[in-house]
Amino acid sequence: MPAANQLRLAVGDTESVRRGPSRAIHSIGDARAFMAAFVEGYNHTHHHTGIGLNTPADVHFGLAEAKARQRSTILADARARNPERFTTNHDPEILAIPTTAWINNPAERTEQKLAA
């Protein structure tokens, strides 16, 4: 799938969850205001599963590791107080922060071109 289509799908999926029903955009000013609010929320509020339930801003500004340690401590305390509520003694895999995260991995795109 072309990169533009993947981004359009990702933005559409996230946007439909964030704002609910569609609203009309009547001018370039409306579009700019909408996109400014959307990008702000997407980068600073929305917690992404692909980056350990962090925001892109947390990862970009180096805050994700400290938040991961804090989450781990909180989960360990909760496990100690309520062991019957937990089936494991380790953090969920979804909280792991990947070393890289791509929308379109350049290495994969190169491999696809070579295979074609």
C-alpha positions in Angstrom: 0.0 0.0 0.0 1.4 3.4 -0.9 2.6 5.6 2.0 0.0 8.3 1.4 -2.8 5.7 1.6 -1.4 4.2 4.9 -1.1 7.7 6.4 -4.6 8.6 5.2 -6.0 5.4 6.8 -4.1 6.0 10.0 -5.3 9.6 10.3 -8.8 8.6 9.4 -9.0 5.8 11.9 -7.5 7.9 14.7 -9.6 10.9 13.8 -12.9 9.0 13.7 -12.2 7.8 17.3 -11.0 11.2 18.5 -13.7 13.5 17.3 -16.7 11.3 16.8 -19.2 12.2 14.0 -17.9 14.1 11.0 -18.2 17.8 10.8 -18.0 20.0 7.8 -14.9 21.9 6.9 -16.0 25.0 5.0 -12.7 26.9 4.5 -9.0 26.7 4.5 -9.0 28.2 8.0 -11.3 25.5 9.2 -9.0 22.9 7.7 -5.9 24.4 9.3 -7.6 24.7 12.7 -8.8 21.1 12.5 -5.4 19.8 11.5 -3.6 21.8 14.2 -5.9 20.4 16.8 -5.7 16.9 15.4 -1.8 16.9 15.2 -1.6 18.3 18.7 -3.8 15.5 20.1 -2.2 12.8 18.0 1.3 13.7 19.1 0.7 14.8 22.7 -2.4 13.0 23.9 -3.1 9.8 22.0 -1.2 6.8 23.4 0.0 4.6 20.6 0.2 0.8 21.0 3.1 0.6 18.5 5.4 2.6 20.8 4.5 1.1 24.2 1.4 3.1 24.9 3.4 6.3 24.8 2.7 9.5 22.9 5.0 10.3 20.0 6.1 13.4 21.9 7.1 11.2 24.9 9.3 9.1 22.7 10.7 12.1 20.8 11.6 14.0 23.9 13.1 11.0 25.7 10.3 10.7 28.4 9.2 7.2 27.4 11.8 5.3 29.4 11.0 7.1 32.7 7.3 6.6 32.1 7.9 2.9 31.5 9.8 2.6 34.8 7.0 4.4 36.6 4.4 2.1 35.0 6.4 -1.0 35.9 6.7 0.2 39.5 3.0 0.9 39.8 2.1 -2.5 38.2 4.6 -4.3 40.6 2.9 -2.6 43.6 -0.5 -3.6 42.3 0.6 -7.2 41.9 2.0 -7.3 45.4 -1.3 -5.9 46.9 -3.6 -8.0 44.7 -1.8 -11.1 43.3 -5.2 -12.8 42.5 -5.9 -10.1 39.9 -2.7 -10.9 37.8 -1.8 -14.0 35.8 1.8 -13.1 35.3 4.6 -11.5 37.3 5.9 -9.3 34.4 4.8 -6.2 32.5 2.5 -6.6 29.5 4.4 -6.9 26.2 2.4 -3.9 24.8 4.3 -1.6 27.2 7.7 -2.5 25.7 9.2 0.4 23.8 10.5 -0.7 20.4 14.0 0.4 19.3 12.5 1.7 16.0 9.0 2.5 14.8 8.2 3.1 11.2 5.2 4.0 9.1 7.1 2.9 6.0 10.4 1.1 6.8 12.9 2.1 4.2 14.6 -1.3 4.3 11.4 -3.1 3.5 10.6 -0.7 0.7 14.0 -1.4 -0.8 13.5 -5.1 -0.5 10.1 -4.8 -2.2 11.6 -2.9 -5.1 14.3 -5.5 -5.6 11.8 -8.3 -5.5 9.6 -6.6 -8.2 
